[in-house]
């Protein structure tokens, strides 16, 4: 029988898809209030990998990736997605969201996204939330799985998550 080991805390990040700069700033303030100081931003750009959000948000869309200085316990990750869902809901106008917040975490071995949608490669972590190993670390860099969203597989985002991993290793 294996021994139960206490798991090391993980490095929390969020991907924020938005159109309006004011809503982004409000979203960041709420996230900082809940999860502490933003440690690393760097990547910010247009979001045009899918038209999925256009009917709800309009276009053009942008994305900002942020990670937080403070780590969180793995036991709490399902609550992070629930918090970000509530923040999204508070931005609704005429039943439409104005921001999409996809939280996740980084460890030395992987980058994981949290979602409310089940699929064959996602694991239920509780309270209606699933976790997906989106990137894995091997031979000095993160790499994508066959199911990884194309935007997360691009070189710029791989580089971003490699830097987040470096910050995590210094914890």
C-alpha positions as CSV (number, residue, x, y, z in Angstrom):
1,X,0.0,0.0,0.0
2,X,1.3,3.4,-0.9
3,X,1.7,6.2,1.6
4,X,-0.4,9.3,1.4
5,X,1.9,12.2,0.6
6,X,1.2,15.8,1.2
7,X,1.1,17.5,-2.2
8,X,3.2,20.6,-2.9
9,X,1.2,23.7,-3.5
10,X,0.8,24.7,-7.2
11,X,1.3,27.9,-9.2
12,X,-2.0,29.5,-10.1
13,X,-2.6,31.3,-13.3
14,X,-5.6,32.6,-15.3
15,X,-6.2,33.3,-19.0
16,X,-8.5,36.2,-19.4
17,X,-10.3,36.7,-22.7
18,X,-11.9,40.1,-23.0
19,X,-12.9,43.0,-25.3
20,X,-13.2,45.9,-23.0
21,X,-10.1,47.2,-21.1
22,X,-12.2,48.5,-18.2
23,X,-13.7,45.0,-17.6
24,X,-10.2,43.5,-17.8
25,X,-8.9,46.0,-15.1
26,X,-12.0,45.2,-12.9
27,X,-11.4,41.5,-13.3
28,X,-7.8,41.7,-12.4
29,X,-8.6,43.7,-9.2
30,X,-11.1,41.0,-8.2
31,X,-8.6,38.3,-8.9
32,X,-5.8,40.1,-6.9
33,X,-8.1,40.6,-4.0
34,X,-8.9,36.9,-3.9
35,X,-5.5,35.3,-4.9
36,X,-2.9,38.0,-4.0
37,X,-0.4,39.9,-6.0
38,X,0.1,39.2,-9.7
39,X,3.6,38.1,-10.2
40,X,4.0,37.6,-13.9
41,X,2.0,38.9,-16.9
42,X,4.2,39.2,-20.0
43,X,1.9,37.5,-22.6
44,X,-0.9,39.6,-24.0
45,X,-2.3,39.5,-27.5
46,X,-5.2,39.0,-29.8
47,X,-7.5,36.0,-29.4
48,X,-8.6,34.7,-32.8
49,X,-8.1,30.9,-32.5
50,X,-11.8,30.3,-32.4
51,X,-15.0,32.2,-33.1
52,X,-16.7,30.5,-30.1
53,X,-16.9,33.6,-28.0
54,X,-17.9,36.1,-30.7
55,X,-21.7,35.8,-30.4
56,X,-21.5,36.5,-26.7
57,X,-18.6,39.0,-26.5
58,X,-18.3,40.5,-30.0
59,X,-14.9,41.1,-31.5
60,X,-12.0,41.7,-31.7
61,X,-11.1,39.8,-28.6
62,X,-7.8,39.9,-26.6
63,X,-6.2,37.6,-24.1
64,X,-4.1,38.3,-21.1
65,X,-2.3,35.6,-19.1
66,X,-1.4,36.3,-15.5
67,X,0.1,34.2,-12.7
68,X,0.0,34.9,-9.0
69,X,2.9,35.1,-6.6
70,X,1.2,33.1,-3.9
71,X,0.8,29.3,-4.5
72,X,-2.4,27.4,-3.6
73,X,-3.1,24.0,-2.3
74,X,-4.3,21.4,-4.8
75,X,-7.3,20.6,-2.6
76,X,-8.6,24.2,-3.3
77,X,-8.3,24.2,-7.1
78,X,-12.0,23.3,-7.8
79,X,-12.9,26.4,-5.8
80,X,-10.8,28.6,-8.0
81,X,-12.9,27.8,-11.1
82,X,-16.1,28.4,-9.1
83,X,-14.8,31.9,-8.0
84,X,-13.8,32.8,-11.6
85,X,-17.3,31.7,-12.8
86,X,-18.9,34.1,-10.3
87,X,-16.6,36.9,-11.4
88,X,-17.6,36.2,-15.1
89,X,-21.3,36.2,-14.1
90,X,-21.0,39.6,-12.5
91,X,-19.9,41.1,-15.8
92,X,-23.0,40.0,-17.6
93,X,-25.0,42.6,-19.5
94,X,-28.3,41.3,-21.1
95,X,-27.3,37.7,-20.0
96,X,-24.0,37.9,-21.9
97,X,-20.7,37.6,-20.3
98,X,-18.0,40.3,-21.0
99,X,-15.0,38.3,-19.8
100,X,-14.0,34.6,-19.9
101,X,-11.6,33.5,-17.1
102,X,-9.9,30.2,-17.5
103,X,-7.9,29.3,-14.4
104,X,-5.3,26.7,-14.2
105,X,-2.1,25.7,-12.4
106,X,1.5,24.8,-13.1
107,X,3.7,22.3,-11.4
108,X,7.1,21.0,-12.4
109,X,5.5,18.3,-14.5
110,X,2.4,19.8,-16.1
111,X,0.1,22.7,-16.8
112,X,-3.5,22.0,-16.0
113,X,-6.7,23.9,-17.0
114,X,-9.8,23.9,-14.9
115,X,-13.2,23.6,-16.6
116,X,-16.9,22.9,-16.0
117,X,-17.0,20.7,-19.2
118,X,-16.4,17.0,-19.0
119,X,-14.7,15.0,-21.7
120,X,-12.8,11.7,-22.1
121,X,-9.4,13.2,-21.0
122,X,-10.7,15.3,-18.1
123,X,-10.8,14.3,-14.5
124,X,-13.5,15.3,-12.0
125,X,-12.0,17.2,-9.1
126,X,-15.2,18.1,-7.3
127,X,-18.0,20.7,-7.1
128,X,-18.8,20.4,-10.8
129,X,-15.2,21.1,-11.9
130,X,-12.9,19.0,-14.1
131,X,-9.1,19.2,-14.6
132,X,-7.3,18.7,-17.9
133,X,-3.6,18.2,-18.2
134,X,-3.0,20.6,-21.1
135,X,0.8,20.6,-21.3
136,X,3.4,18.3,-20.0
137,X,7.1,19.0,-19.3
138,X,9.8,16.9,-21.0
139,X,13.3,17.5,-22.2
140,X,13.5,21.1,-21.0
141,X,10.2,22.5,-22.2
142,X,6.4,22.1,-22.0
143,X,4.8,20.1,-24.8
144,X,1.3,19.7,-26.0
145,X,-1.0,16.6,-25.9
146,X,-3.2,15.6,-28.9
147,X,-6.2,17.3,-27.1
148,X,-4.4,20.6,-26.3
149,X,-6.2,23.6,-27.6
150,X,-4.1,25.0,-30.6
151,X,-3.6,28.4,-28.9
152,X,-1.9,26.7,-25.8
153,X,0.3,24.7,-28.2
154,X,1.8,27.7,-29.9
155,X,5.4,28.7,-29.1
156,X,4.6,32.0,-27.3
157,X,2.4,30.3,-24.8
158,X,4.8,27.4,-24.3
159,X,7.5,30.0,-23.5
160,X,5.1,31.8,-21.1
161,X,4.4,28.5,-19.2
162,X,8.1,27.6,-19.1
163,X,8.7,30.9,-17.3
164,X,5.9,30.3,-14.9
165,X,7.4,26.9,-14.2
166,X,10.7,28.6,-13.4
167,X,9.0,30.9,-10.9
168,X,7.2,27.9,-9.4
169,X,10.5,26.1,-8.9
170,X,11.9,29.0,-6.9
171,X,9.0,28.7,-4.3
